[in-house]
Amino acid sequence: MKYNLEIIKKSILIIPIPLLFFLLIYLILSNPPYTLQNIGFFLMGTIIVYFIYCIIVVPIAFLISVTLNHYYILNLLIILISAFVVATPFYLFINFLHAASIPDPWWKMYSHFSTILLTIVPAFFYWICLKWFARKI
């Protein structure tokens, strides 16, 4: 195996944090009344999104990563492809919570640039974390 299980687990748990941090800063700055209540509301929303990520995405991503790592094919291209596979149920769940329905052709959710960006950025950061943790050991 190229990466041990501890490196994979740490990397998967860390990957959404920078994206969520930048989204939190964007939400706080885009809502001008900088009250403690608004900041707390956005902070709690970010924490809830991270916990949903931990419940839905982490087990699937861990199993996929361990399987790919076992066959020595855990590289950037495969991580990007598997990110779309793992992100699909997450986006469908969020869309169902938001609109109470799933888009008619479900793959239309990837027609928006923001959805693609929100999938590619964590995948790329996951690859960077894997390389960084592996180099530290």
The 8 nearest C-alpha neighbors of each residue, nearest first, counted from 0:
[[1, 69, 2, 68, 71, 3, 70, 65],
 [0, 2, 68, 71, 3, 69, 73, 133],
 [3, 1, 0, 6, 4, 133, 68, 7],
 [2, 4, 5, 6, 7, 0, 1, 133],
 [3, 5, 7, 6, 8, 2, 65, 9],
 [4, 6, 8, 7, 3, 9, 2, 10],
 [7, 5, 9, 4, 8, 3, 10, 132],
 [6, 8, 4, 10, 5, 9, 11, 3],
 [7, 9, 5, 11, 10, 6, 4, 12],
 [10, 8, 6, 12, 11, 7, 5, 13],
 [9, 11, 7, 13, 128, 8, 12, 125],
 [10, 12, 8, 13, 14, 9, 7, 125],
 [11, 13, 9, 10, 14, 8, 57, 15],
 [14, 12, 10, 11, 16, 15, 9, 125],
 [13, 15, 125, 121, 11, 16, 12, 124],
 [16, 14, 18, 17, 13, 121, 19, 12],
 [15, 17, 19, 18, 14, 13, 20, 49],
 [18, 16, 20, 19, 15, 21, 14, 13],
 [19, 17, 21, 20, 15, 16, 22, 121],
 [18, 20, 22, 16, 17, 21, 23, 15],
 [21, 19, 17, 23, 18, 22, 16, 24],
 [22, 20, 24, 18, 23, 19, 25, 17],
 [21, 23, 25, 19, 20, 24, 26, 18],
 [22, 24, 20, 26, 21, 25, 19, 27],
 [23, 25, 21, 27, 22, 26, 28, 20],
 [26, 24, 22, 28, 23, 27, 29, 21],
 [27, 25, 23, 29, 24, 28, 22, 30],
 [26, 28, 24, 25, 30, 29, 23, 38],
 [27, 29, 25, 30, 26, 24, 31, 33],
 [28, 30, 26, 27, 25, 31, 24, 32],
 [29, 31, 28, 27, 32, 26, 33, 37],
 [32, 30, 33, 29, 28, 27, 34, 26],
 [33, 31, 34, 30, 37, 27, 28, 29],
 [34, 32, 31, 35, 37, 38, 30, 27],
 [35, 33, 36, 37, 32, 38, 39, 31],
 [34, 36, 38, 37, 39, 33, 40, 32],
 [35, 37, 39, 34, 38, 40, 33, 41],
 [38, 36, 40, 34, 39, 35, 41, 33],
 [37, 39, 35, 41, 40, 36, 42, 27],
 [40, 38, 42, 36, 37, 41, 35, 43],
 [39, 41, 37, 43, 38, 42, 36, 44],
 [42, 40, 44, 38, 43, 39, 45, 37],
 [41, 43, 39, 45, 44, 40, 38, 46],
 [42, 44, 46, 40, 45, 41, 39, 47],
 [45, 43, 41, 47, 42, 46, 40, 48],
 [46, 44, 42, 48, 43, 47, 41, 49],
 [45, 47, 43, 49, 48, 44, 42, 50],
 [46, 48, 44, 50, 49, 45, 43, 51],
 [49, 47, 51, 45, 46, 50, 52, 44],
 [48, 50, 52, 46, 47, 51, 53, 45],
 [51, 49, 53, 47, 52, 48, 54, 46],
 [52, 50, 48, 54, 53, 49, 55, 47],
 [51, 53, 49, 56, 50, 55, 54, 48],
 [54, 52, 50, 57, 51, 55, 56, 49],
 [53, 55, 51, 52, 56, 50, 57, 58],
 [56, 54, 52, 53, 51, 57, 89, 58],
 [55, 57, 52, 59, 58, 53, 60, 54],
 [56, 58, 53, 60, 59, 61, 55, 54],
 [59, 57, 61, 60, 56, 62, 55, 54],
 [58, 60, 62, 56, 61, 57, 63, 85],
 [61, 59, 57, 63, 62, 58, 56, 64],
 [60, 62, 64, 58, 59, 63, 57, 65],
 [63, 61, 65, 59, 64, 60, 66, 58],
 [62, 64, 60, 66, 61, 65, 67, 59],
 [65, 63, 61, 67, 66, 62, 68, 60],
 [64, 66, 68, 62, 67, 63, 61, 69],
 [67, 65, 69, 63, 68, 64, 62, 70],
 [68, 66, 64, 73, 70, 72, 69, 65],
 [67, 69, 71, 65, 73, 70, 66, 64],
 [68, 70, 66, 0, 67, 71, 65, 1],
 [69, 71, 67, 68, 72, 66, 0, 73],
 [72, 70, 68, 69, 73, 67, 1, 0],
 [71, 73, 67, 70, 74, 68, 77, 69],
 [74, 72, 68, 67, 71, 77, 78, 64],
 [75, 73, 77, 76, 72, 78, 126, 71],
 [74, 76, 78, 77, 126, 79, 73, 123],
 [77, 75, 79, 78, 74, 80, 73, 81],
 [76, 78, 80, 79, 74, 75, 81, 73],
 [79, 77, 75, 81, 76, 80, 82, 74],
 [80, 78, 82, 76, 77, 81, 122, 75],
 [81, 79, 77, 82, 78, 83, 76, 84],
 [80, 82, 84, 78, 83, 79, 77, 85],
 [83, 81, 79, 85, 84, 80, 86, 78],
 [82, 84, 86, 81, 85, 80, 87, 118],
 [85, 83, 81, 82, 87, 86, 80, 88],
 [84, 86, 82, 83, 87, 81, 56, 60],
 [87, 85, 83, 89, 84, 88, 82, 90],
 [86, 88, 90, 89, 85, 84, 91, 83],
 [89, 87, 91, 90, 86, 92, 85, 84],
 [88, 90, 86, 92, 87, 91, 93, 55],
 [91, 89, 93, 87, 92, 88, 94, 86],
 [90, 92, 88, 94, 89, 93, 95, 87],
 [93, 91, 95, 89, 90, 94, 88, 96],
 [94, 92, 90, 96, 95, 91, 97, 89],
 [95, 93, 97, 91, 92, 96, 98, 90],
 [94, 96, 99, 100, 92, 93, 98, 97],
 [97, 95, 93, 94, 99, 98, 92, 100],
 [96, 98, 94, 95, 99, 93, 100, 92],
 [97, 99, 100, 95, 94, 96, 101, 93],
 [100, 98, 95, 96, 97, 94, 101, 93],
 [101, 99, 95, 98, 102, 94, 96, 97],
 [100, 102, 95, 103, 91, 94, 105, 99],
 [103, 101, 105, 104, 100, 107, 108, 106],
 [104, 102, 105, 101, 107, 100, 106, 108],
 [103, 105, 106, 102, 107, 101, 108, 109],
 [106, 104, 102, 107, 103, 108, 101, 91],
 [105, 107, 108, 104, 109, 110, 102, 87],
 [108, 106, 109, 110, 105, 104, 102, 111],
 [107, 109, 106, 110, 105, 111, 114, 102],
 [110, 108, 107, 111, 114, 106, 115, 112],
 [109, 111, 107, 108, 112, 114, 106, 115],
 [112, 110, 109, 113, 114, 108, 115, 107],
 [111, 113, 115, 114, 116, 110, 109, 117],
 [112, 114, 116, 115, 111, 117, 109, 118],
 [115, 113, 117, 116, 112, 111, 109, 118],
 [114, 116, 118, 112, 113, 117, 109, 119],
 [115, 117, 113, 119, 118, 114, 120, 112],
 [116, 118, 114, 115, 120, 119, 113, 121],
 [119, 117, 115, 116, 120, 121, 82, 114],
 [118, 120, 122, 116, 121, 117, 123, 115],
 [119, 121, 123, 122, 118, 117, 116, 124],
 [122, 120, 124, 123, 14, 119, 125, 15],
 [123, 121, 125, 119, 124, 120, 79, 82],
 [122, 124, 126, 120, 125, 121, 119, 127],
 [123, 125, 121, 127, 126, 122, 14, 128],
 [126, 124, 122, 128, 123, 127, 14, 10],
 [125, 127, 129, 123, 124, 128, 75, 130],
 [126, 128, 124, 130, 125, 129, 131, 123],
 [129, 127, 131, 125, 130, 10, 126, 132],
 [130, 128, 126, 132, 127, 131, 133, 10],
 [129, 131, 133, 127, 128, 132, 134, 126],
 [130, 132, 128, 134, 133, 129, 127, 135],
 [133, 131, 135, 129, 134, 130, 128, 6],
 [134, 132, 130, 131, 135, 136, 129, 2],
 [133, 135, 131, 132, 136, 130, 129, 128],
 [136, 134, 132, 133, 131, 130, 129, 6],
 [135, 134, 133, 132, 131, 6, 3, 2]]
